Amino acid sequence: MTEFSQLGLSATTLKAVADTGYTTATPIQASAIPVALAGRDVLGIAQTGTGKTAAFTLPMIDRLSSGRAKARMPRALVLAPTRELADQVASSFEKYAKGTKLSWALLIGGVSMGDQVTLLNKGVDVLIATPGRLLDLFERGKVMLNGVEIMVIDEADRMLDMGFIPDIERIFKLTPPRRQTLFFSATMPPEITRLTTQFLKDPTRLEASRPAMTAETITQYLVRIPSSDPKAKRAALRALIGRADVRNGIVFCNRKSEVDVVAKSLKQHGFDAAPIHGDLDQSLRMKTLAAFRSGELKLLVASDVAARGLDIPDVSHVFNYDVSHHADDYVHRIGRTGRAGKLGQTFMIVTPADDRSLDKVLKLIKMDPIELTLDGVDFSPGKTQPRRDPDRPERAPARGRGRGPRETPQDAAVEPSEVVAPVPTAEPAKTEAAVEAPASDIPTTDAPKPRRTRSRRGARSAATEAVEIADAPAAAPVATANPASQDRPVQETHLRQSDRRGDNASPEPQRSNGRPFGEGDIPAFLRRPVSLKS
């Protein structure tokens, strides 16, 4: 075991470390701190939860203790993939640098940019940021990176998963070539190896443990259920939480939408749970994490945004509601428990659809979790259709062209007695602004103008089927077969050709007294003889 006092740190830094309660360095800290104090580039590979944050924070504080920052020109830059991880680094820096005059600023999205700009204008020694917000402020001219002496990339493989590699390459090119680079990652995929080859100069490779190796303090369990139905998975999750001695735990889901559903299900069944994922407001995310850290919240339902680098002390259990699509994410998920030598337990729910993802996980960790069975849990598939609230009225059928049930010949056959003649509508009242024309000049009609109806593309209605279409100038009235209906006047109805051919067809002239309008309806004043005087 290596003591911090043997690593060459200053007395001020050692006192700050002792105030936090740590005296013995972890393997990655014992290997990286002396090399970083010497000013060399470091490529650190270690599993999550091994103290990588202190491995670059402590030597950075010692190296920056002399000197002063300029406005908008930070002397050190720390890049983190998520807002929560960046906030954790800022908290660690605040604890370890409390005996110095070093200043720092946290640049993350979801919070006010004005406060961040104010800190940058005053000048900060250490800038802790996510790539997106840093580049945003740089493009606005609020920060310059040509004064960076130390650059740290934390959780580099997570940067790759989140698509930040192009941003990281751009930020590297904005910093001076003569700088010290500390590069930390839990795994080393080929893309990360290419990045280190391009931007690190003769780095010292430090590998505290085999990449993607799970901690020995974690007991891993696997639960197979026969159904892939979400209802069955939620039942298995509740059974596991109820039977395990859970002091506090994190439930991991693959999708953000699933996080909300699982959290709501747990709360409905009496569990103290709250969701956290990237779509939530930053202030709500920070408030939820603070409640979980303080013990006010028992269960945190999270996406992989909370799987990397979050130092949440003394988490007793981790539940994998979904088998992670990327095997590396499984290692980071279960790394939230069993930290700092404490014991932890993890459970993974596996369905028949998860066989391929499970094989990748088992191949990576090179071990078989302990399989458990849940007796007395109903894993029958749930209903595929959502249950309708009996108090909610049923929705009316959709209206529009081509929608609704198609009529069959039996449905179209309507008894003549069911046909009801349309009721004439009253003429609208004349307004005072209307100008009356002479009575002799107003054409008269014997029947009101038929109301235009929009026919559907499908079968014609029953009333239309019972009406005879007459194209002749004088159409015979429609006779009904019901003797009782002979006492009621039947109004003649004409179906225009445009209703059968579509809206683009030219309508036929409407008829009055059996002849089209305009034939014999010329006003009297137009028929008067006109005398032409030479």
LINSULGI-V204777 format. One record per residue. N is the residue number from 0. RES is the residue in three letters. PHI is phi in degrees with one decimal (none if undefined). D_FIRST is the distance of its C-alpha to the first C-alpha in whole Angstrom. Layout:
{{N:RES:PHI:D_FIRST} {N:RES:PHI:D_FIRST}}
This chain:
{{0:MET:none:0} {1:THR:-108.8:4} {2:GLU:-85.7:7} {3:PHE:-62.8:10} {4:SER:-66.9:12} {5:GLN:-94.1:11} {6:LEU:-98.5:12} {7:GLY:87.7:16} {8:LEU:-77.1:17} {9:SER:-71.4:20} {10:ALA:-64.7:20} {11:THR:-63.7:22} {12:THR:-68.6:19} {13:LEU:-63.1:17} {14:LYS:-66.4:19} {15:ALA:-65.1:20} {16:VAL:-68.7:16} {17:ALA:-64.2:16} {18:ASP:-66.7:20} {19:THR:-80.7:18} {20:GLY:99.3:16} {21:TYR:-99.2:13} {22:THR:-127.1:10} {23:THR:-108.1:7} {24:ALA:-84.6:7} {25:THR:-77.1:8} {26:PRO:-56.3:8} {27:ILE:-69.5:12} {28:GLN:-69.3:11} {29:ALA:-66.0:9} {30:SER:-86.5:12} {31:ALA:-86.6:15} {32:ILE:-62.7:15} {33:PRO:-62.7:15} {34:VAL:-68.1:18} {35:ALA:-67.6:20} {36:LEU:-64.9:20} {37:ALA:-80.0:22} {38:GLY:87.2:24} {39:ARG:-92.1:24} {40:ASP:-73.0:24} {41:VAL:-126.6:22} {42:LEU:-116.4:22} {43:GLY:-101.6:19} {44:ILE:-122.8:19} {45:ALA:-156.5:17} {46:GLN:-68.1:18} {47:THR:-67.2:19} {48:GLY:85.7:17} {49:THR:-104.1:14} {50:GLY:89.1:15} {51:LYS:-68.2:17} {52:THR:-62.3:19} {53:ALA:-69.1:17} {54:ALA:-65.1:16} {55:PHE:-108.0:19} {56:THR:-73.0:20} {57:LEU:-65.0:18} {58:PRO:-66.8:19} {59:MET:-63.3:23} {60:ILE:-63.0:23} {61:ASP:-65.0:22} {62:ARG:-73.2:25} {63:LEU:-94.1:28} {64:SER:-62.9:28} {65:SER:-105.4:31} {66:GLY:117.3:34} {67:ARG:-142.1:36} {68:ALA:-82.5:37} {69:LYS:-102.1:40} {70:ALA:-62.5:42} {71:ARG:62.0:41} {72:MET:-130.1:39} {73:PRO:-67.3:35} {74:ARG:-93.8:33} {75:ALA:-139.9:30} {76:LEU:-132.7:31} {77:VAL:-119.4:28} {78:LEU:-107.2:30} {79:ALA:-127.6:29} {80:PRO:-75.5:31} {81:THR:-125.8:32} {82:ARG:-65.7:33} {83:GLU:-65.1:31} {84:LEU:-67.5:28} {85:ALA:-62.6:29} {86:ASP:-65.8:30} {87:GLN:-66.8:26} {88:VAL:-61.9:25} {89:ALA:-63.0:27} {90:SER:-65.5:26} {91:SER:-65.4:23} {92:PHE:-63.1:24} {93:GLU:-64.3:26} {94:LYS:-70.0:23} {95:TYR:-79.6:21} {96:ALA:-105.5:25} {97:LYS:-69.6:26} {98:GLY:-91.6:26} {99:THR:-117.0:28} {100:LYS:-102.3:31} {101:LEU:-72.1:30} {102:SER:-114.2:32} {103:TRP:-147.8:32} {104:ALA:-142.0:34} {105:LEU:-108.2:34} {106:LEU:-111.8:36} {107:ILE:-135.6:37} {108:GLY:-78.4:40} {109:GLY:87.4:42} {110:VAL:-126.2:42} {111:SER:-64.2:44} {112:MET:-79.2:44} {113:GLY:-62.9:46} {114:ASP:-64.7:43} {115:GLN:-67.1:41} {116:VAL:-64.6:44} {117:THR:-62.1:44} {118:LEU:-65.6:40} {119:LEU:-65.5:41} {120:ASN:-66.6:44} {121:LYS:-75.7:42} {122:GLY:99.9:39} {123:VAL:-126.6:36} {124:ASP:-80.1:33} {125:VAL:-122.5:31} {126:LEU:-114.2:32} {127:ILE:-111.9:31} {128:ALA:-148.5:33} {129:THR:-93.7:34} {130:PRO:-59.7:36} {131:GLY:-64.6:40} {132:ARG:-68.5:40} {133:LEU:-63.6:39} {134:LEU:-66.6:41} {135:ASP:-63.1:44} {136:LEU:-69.8:43} {137:PHE:-65.5:43} {138:GLU:-66.8:47} {139:ARG:-84.9:48} {140:GLY:77.0:47} {141:LYS:-93.5:45} {142:VAL:-146.9:42} {143:MET:-124.0:41} {144:LEU:-110.3:38} {145:ASN:-79.7:40} {146:GLY:-109.3:37} {147:VAL:-74.0:34} {148:GLU:-100.6:31} {149:ILE:-129.5:28} {150:MET:-125.4:29} {151:VAL:-121.3:26} {152:ILE:-111.5:27} {153:ASP:-103.9:25} {154:GLU:53.3:25} {155:ALA:-63.9:28} {156:ASP:-68.4:29} {157:ARG:-71.3:30} {158:MET:-58.5:32} {159:LEU:-66.0:34} {160:ASP:-63.8:34} {161:MET:-89.3:36} {162:GLY:79.9:38} {163:PHE:-92.1:37} {164:ILE:-60.5:36} {165:PRO:-59.2:40} {166:ASP:-67.4:39} {167:ILE:-64.8:35} {168:GLU:-62.3:37} {169:ARG:-66.0:40} {170:ILE:-66.1:37} {171:PHE:-56.9:36} {172:LYS:-71.4:39} {173:LEU:-83.9:40} {174:THR:-93.6:37} {175:PRO:-63.8:37} {176:PRO:-67.4:36} {177:ARG:-92.2:34} {178:ARG:-145.5:31} {179:GLN:-98.9:28} {180:THR:-119.5:27} {181:LEU:-113.2:24} {182:PHE:-118.8:24} {183:PHE:-123.0:22} {184:SER:-158.5:23} {185:ALA:-84.1:22} {186:THR:-130.6:25} {187:MET:-130.2:27} {188:PRO:-68.1:30} {189:PRO:-57.6:33} {190:GLU:-66.4:34} {191:ILE:-70.2:31} {192:THR:-60.9:30} {193:ARG:-63.3:34} {194:LEU:-66.0:33} {195:THR:-68.2:30} {196:THR:-65.5:32} {197:GLN:-79.8:35} {198:PHE:-116.3:33} {199:LEU:-99.6:30} {200:LYS:-108.8:30} {201:ASP:45.1:28} {202:PRO:-74.4:25} {203:THR:-89.8:21} {204:ARG:-85.6:21} {205:LEU:-120.4:17} {206:GLU:-125.4:17} {207:ALA:-71.8:13} {208:SER:-155.0:15} {209:ARG:-60.9:19} {210:PRO:-56.3:21} {211:ALA:62.8:23} {212:MET:-92.9:21} {213:THR:-82.1:20} {214:ALA:-70.2:18} {215:GLU:-73.8:17} {216:THR:-80.5:18} {217:ILE:-106.4:21} {218:THR:-96.9:24} {219:GLN:-105.9:27} {220:TYR:-122.3:31} {221:LEU:-131.9:34} {222:VAL:-124.0:37} {223:ARG:-97.6:40} {224:ILE:-121.1:44} {225:PRO:-78.5:47} {226:SER:-123.9:48} {227:SER:-95.4:47} {228:ASP:-68.3:49} {229:PRO:-59.0:47} {230:LYS:-63.8:49} {231:ALA:-68.2:47} {232:LYS:-65.5:44} {233:ARG:-67.6:44} {234:ALA:-65.3:45} {235:ALA:-65.4:42} {236:LEU:-63.3:39} {237:ARG:-65.0:41} {238:ALA:-66.4:41} {239:LEU:-65.1:37} {240:ILE:-65.5:36} {241:GLY:-70.9:39} {242:ARG:-90.6:37} {243:ALA:-87.0:34} {244:ASP:-84.5:32} {245:VAL:-90.1:32} {246:ARG:-80.9:30} {247:ASN:-157.1:30} {248:GLY:-155.0:30} {249:ILE:-119.4:31} {250:VAL:-108.0:34} {251:PHE:-104.5:34} {252:CYS:-123.7:37} {253:ASN:-79.6:38} {254:ARG:-116.0:41} {255:LYS:-64.8:42} {256:SER:-62.6:45} {257:GLU:-68.8:43} {258:VAL:-59.7:41} {259:ASP:-63.4:44} {260:VAL:-65.8:45} {261:VAL:-66.9:43} {262:ALA:-62.0:42} {263:LYS:-65.4:45} {264:SER:-63.6:46} {265:LEU:-63.1:43} {266:LYS:-66.7:44} {267:GLN:-66.4:48} {268:HIS:-98.2:46} {269:GLY:91.7:45} {270:PHE:-91.8:41} {271:ASP:-86.6:40} {272:ALA:-137.8:39} {273:ALA:-149.1:39} {274:PRO:-89.6:39} {275:ILE:-151.4:37} {276:HIS:-158.9:38} {277:GLY:-69.7:39} {278:ASP:-85.1:43} {279:LEU:-80.0:42} {280:ASP:-62.8:43} {281:GLN:-60.9:40} {282:SER:-63.9:40} {283:LEU:-69.3:40} {284:ARG:-63.5:37} {285:MET:-67.1:35} {286:LYS:-65.8:37} {287:THR:-65.8:36} {288:LEU:-64.0:33} {289:ALA:-63.6:33} {290:ALA:-65.9:34} {291:PHE:-70.8:32} {292:ARG:-64.7:29} {293:SER:-79.0:31} {294:GLY:92.8:31} {295:GLU:-71.0:35} {296:LEU:-110.0:35} {297:LYS:-90.8:34} {298:LEU:-123.2:35} {299:LEU:-113.9:34} {300:VAL:-95.5:36} {301:ALA:-135.9:35} {302:SER:-90.8:36} {303:ASP:-70.1:33} {304:VAL:-62.4:33} {305:ALA:-100.2:30} {306:ALA:-88.7:28} {307:ARG:-110.2:26} {308:GLY:74.4:24} {309:LEU:-75.1:25} {310:ASP:-93.9:22} {311:ILE:-102.2:24} {312:PRO:-70.0:22} {313:ASP:58.7:22} {314:VAL:-85.0:25} {315:SER:-84.6:26} {316:HIS:-140.2:28} {317:VAL:-129.9:29} {318:PHE:-117.5:32} {319:ASN:-93.9:33} {320:TYR:-63.7:37} {321:ASP:-117.1:38} {322:VAL:-72.1:36} {323:SER:-62.3:35} {324:HIS:-67.3:37} {325:HIS:-102.1:34} {326:ALA:-62.4:31} {327:ASP:-62.8:28} {328:ASP:-64.6:29} {329:TYR:-63.1:29} {330:VAL:-63.4:25} {331:HIS:-72.2:25} {332:ARG:-63.4:27} {333:ILE:-72.2:25} {334:GLY:-71.6:22} {335:ARG:-73.7:23} {336:THR:-116.9:22} {337:GLY:65.7:19} {338:ARG:-92.0:17} {339:ALA:55.1:14} {340:GLY:82.2:13} {341:LYS:-84.6:17} {342:LEU:-86.9:20} {343:GLY:-150.4:23} {344:GLN:-129.7:26} {345:THR:-130.1:28} {346:PHE:-129.3:31} {347:MET:-126.5:34} {348:ILE:-88.7:37} {349:VAL:-121.1:39} {350:THR:-109.6:43} {351:PRO:-59.6:45} {352:ALA:-81.8:45} {353:ASP:-102.3:41} {354:ASP:-62.0:41} {355:ARG:-68.1:40} {356:SER:-66.0:38} {357:LEU:-65.2:36} {358:ASP:-60.9:36} {359:LYS:-65.2:34} {360:VAL:-65.7:31} {361:LEU:-66.4:31} {362:LYS:-68.3:31} {363:LEU:-75.3:28} {364:ILE:-81.9:26} {365:LYS:55.8:27} {366:MET:-160.5:27} {367:ASP:-109.4:30} {368:PRO:-63.8:30} {369:ILE:-75.6:31} {370:GLU:-86.7:35} {371:LEU:-117.8:37} {372:THR:-123.2:40} {373:LEU:-107.9:42} {374:ASP:-86.8:45} {375:GLY:81.8:48} {376:VAL:-104.4:47} {377:ASP:-82.6:50} {378:PHE:-105.6:49} {379:SER:-67.3:52} {380:PRO:-61.4:53} {381:GLY:-79.1:54} {382:LYS:-69.9:57} {383:THR:-75.6:57} {384:GLN:-97.1:59} {385:PRO:-67.0:58} {386:ARG:-73.6:60} {387:ARG:-89.9:63} {388:ASP:-67.8:63} {389:PRO:-65.2:66} {390:ASP:-82.1:67} {391:ARG:-90.9:67} {392:PRO:-67.1:70} {393:GLU:-69.9:70} {394:ARG:-74.0:70} {395:ALA:-70.6:74} {396:PRO:-64.1:74} {397:ALA:-65.6:73} {398:ARG:-110.6:76} {399:GLY:146.4:77} {400:ARG:-68.1:79} {401:GLY:75.5:78} {402:ARG:-108.7:76} {403:GLY:90.4:77} {404:PRO:-67.6:78} {405:ARG:-82.0:81} {406:GLU:-72.3:84} {407:THR:-96.6:86} {408:PRO:-55.4:90} {409:GLN:-68.6:90} {410:ASP:-69.7:88} {411:ALA:-75.0:91} {412:ALA:-80.8:94} {413:VAL:-113.2:95} {414:GLU:-65.1:98} {415:PRO:-57.6:100} {416:SER:-68.9:101} {417:GLU:-84.8:97} {418:VAL:-83.0:98} {419:VAL:-114.0:98} {420:ALA:-69.2:100} {421:PRO:-65.3:98} {422:VAL:-86.3:99} {423:PRO:-62.5:100} {424:THR:-89.1:98} {425:ALA:-72.0:100} {426:GLU:-70.8:100} {427:PRO:-65.4:98} {428:ALA:-68.5:100} {429:LYS:-76.9:101} {430:THR:-86.7:100} {431:GLU:-65.8:102} {432:ALA:-78.2:101} {433:ALA:-73.8:103} {434:VAL:-101.2:106} {435:GLU:-80.9:108} {436:ALA:-94.7:111} {437:PRO:-58.1:114} {438:ALA:-61.4:115} {439:SER:-73.6:117} {440:ASP:-95.3:114} {441:ILE:-95.7:111} {442:PRO:-66.9:111} {443:THR:-109.1:111} {444:THR:-128.9:109} {445:ASP:-83.8:110} {446:ALA:-129.8:107} {447:PRO:-66.5:103} {448:LYS:-64.7:101} {449:PRO:-64.9:99} {450:ARG:-76.3:95} {451:ARG:-75.7:93} {452:THR:-116.7:90} {453:ARG:-94.0:87} {454:SER:-79.5:87} {455:ARG:-85.6:84} {456:ARG:-72.3:84} {457:GLY:-82.7:84} {458:ALA:-70.3:87} {459:ARG:-74.5:89} {460:SER:-69.3:89} {461:ALA:-66.3:92} {462:ALA:-66.4:94} {463:THR:-70.1:94} {464:GLU:-64.8:95} {465:ALA:-88.2:98} {466:VAL:-102.3:100} {467:GLU:-82.7:102} {468:ILE:-87.1:101} {469:ALA:-116.2:105} {470:ASP:-100.1:105} {471:ALA:-74.3:109} {472:PRO:-58.2:110} {473:ALA:-115.2:112} {474:ALA:-96.0:109} {475:ALA:-76.6:110} {476:PRO:-62.9:109} {477:VAL:-81.1:106} {478:ALA:-96.7:108} {479:THR:-104.9:106} {480:ALA:-84.3:107} {481:ASN:-84.9:106} {482:PRO:-62.4:110} {483:ALA:-68.5:108} {484:SER:-88.2:106} {485:GLN:-70.8:110} {486:ASP:-75.7:110} {487:ARG:-95.7:108} {488:PRO:-68.7:108} {489:VAL:-102.7:106} {490:GLN:-86.1:105} {491:GLU:-73.7:105} {492:THR:-122.5:101} {493:HIS:-117.9:101} {494:LEU:-95.4:97} {495:ARG:-71.6:97} {496:GLN:-62.3:96} {497:SER:-66.2:93} {498:ASP:-69.9:92} {499:ARG:-93.4:92} {500:ARG:-103.3:91} {501:GLY:119.9:88} {502:ASP:-72.8:88} {503:ASN:-81.0:89} {504:ALA:-74.4:92} {505:SER:-76.6:95} {506:PRO:-73.3:97} {507:GLU:-76.8:100} {508:PRO:-65.4:103} {509:GLN:-72.8:103} {510:ARG:-110.6:106} {511:SER:-136.8:109} {512:ASN:59.6:112} {513:GLY:85.0:111} {514:ARG:-134.1:111} {515:PRO:-67.6:109} {516:PHE:-62.8:108} {517:GLY:104.5:110} {518:GLU:-95.0:113} {519:GLY:85.1:116} {520:ASP:-108.4:114} {521:ILE:-73.1:115} {522:PRO:-59.0:116} {523:ALA:-66.1:119} {524:PHE:-69.0:119} {525:LEU:-80.8:118} {526:ARG:-92.4:121} {527:ARG:-68.8:123} {528:PRO:-69.1:126} {529:VAL:-111.7:125} {530:SER:-99.7:127} {531:LEU:-102.9:127} {532:LYS:-94.0:129} {533:SER:-81.5:130}}
